[in-house]
Amino acid sequence: MDLSKIKTLIDFVGRSNVTELTVTEKDVTVRIFRTPGQVASARPASLETTDIDGSGRNASSVDGQAPAFPVKAPVFGVLHRSPAPGQEPFIGLGDTVEEGQTLFIIEAMKVFNTITAPRAGRIMCLTEIDGGEVETGDVLAEIA
């Protein structure tokens, strides 16, 4: 199943009252679901969460801080977590970042868009995607 068909199915579910849709074509099955009144999931399955301080508390409430702030993809494209293949990623889970620090690069139509930290804080969640496609609005990281 090609990407344009999948996008059409997602748009259909988003505009209708359908809460779940499963489509199988050849060996590929796509399942799209949402709860009534829900626009989109704020936390895709491609995020990893770790108990960084070992306290057993939810990562978004570590040390009584405010809930984590999501860093979302501003454009559709290929996500790169490092400046070049084989180099270290810009950030890692648990890293402390400053406002304006480069977090990712999204390549869209041969244009490289730098994604920077909107605020200072600690990386509490981080996408596992590297070299794969991300959609506009996908959560790439969370900063607390």
N, C-alpha and C positions, 0 to 999 in steps of 0.2 A: 504494500500500500504506500503510495507516495505522500509526501508532506502536504501537498495542496489538498488532497482528500481529507487528511486528518484535520487540517485547519478548518475546512468546510464543516466537518462534523462538530468540532469544538464550537464554532460560531453558531451552528444550529442549536446545540444544547444551551448555549448562553442566551439565545433569543427566545427560546421556547420554555414551556413548563415541564419539559422532560428532565427527570432527575438522574437517570442512568441510561446509557446507550452502549451496547456492545456490538461491534461489527467485526466479522471475520472475512478476510479475503486471502485466498490461497493459504499460506501457513502463518499469516500474521493476524493477530486479534488485538483490536484496540478497544479499551474500555474507558468511557468518559462518564464521570459522575459528579454530582454536586448536591448539596443539601438545599432544599427550597429556600430562596432568599439569599443564598450565597453567590457572590460574584466570581471569586476565584480563591484558590487556596493560598494562604499567605506564607506557607512553609512547605515547599516541595520535598519529595522524598530524597532528593539528592543532597540534602544538608546533613551534616554529622554534628551531633551534640556530645560534648564531653564534660564530665564533672572535673573542671580544671583545678579547683582548689581542694578537692578530696573531701569536701564537707557533706556530700550527698544531697545538697540543696539543688534546686532547679538552677540551671546556668543563668537564666535571666534575672535571678534575684540574688546573685552572689554579692556578699558584703552589703546587702540592703540597697544596692544601686537600683536605679530605674530600670524598667524592662529594656531588653536589647532593641536597638534601632536597626531595622533592616536596610541593607544596601541592595538595591534592585538594579537589574539590567535596564539601561535606558533605551537600548536598541536591540534588534534581533541580529545575531551574528555568531561567530566562533569565539569562544572564551579562551583566553590565554592567561594562565596564572603566573607565568614568568616572562621576563623581557625577551628571551630567545630560547629556542629548544636547547635542552641540556643545562640551562642555568637554573639557579635556585629560584623558587617562587617569590613573588613580591612580599607575601605575608603567609603566616602559618597560624594554625589554631592556637589561641592563647597569647598571641603577640599583642603588644601595645602599639597602637597607631596614633599618629597625629593628624589633625584636620588637614586635608589637602594631600596627604600621602597617597602615592599610587598603590592601588590594590589589585587591579586587573587591567587587561587590555581586551577589548572586544573588536574583532575584525569583521567589518561589514562592507562588502563591495570593494575590497582592497583598501579600505580606509581603516586606520587603527585608532580606535577611540579609547582614551585613557579613562579609567574609572578610578576616582579618588575618594578618599574617606570624607564623608560629609561632616564628621565630627571626630574628636579624639576619644579614645577608649580602648577597650580590650576586645579582640576577636573571640566571640563566644561560639559562633557557628560558622562553618565554611563549606562551600559547595565542593563536591568531589570532581566536578566537571573540569576537564582541562583538555583543550583541543576539540571540544564538542560544541554543538549549537546550544544557544540559550535564546529564549523568547523575551520580548520586551516585558518587563515587570517581574521576571523570575528573581527570586531572592538568591543572591550570590553569597552574602555573608551577613552576620549580625554583630553589631558593635554595642557593647554595654559600657 
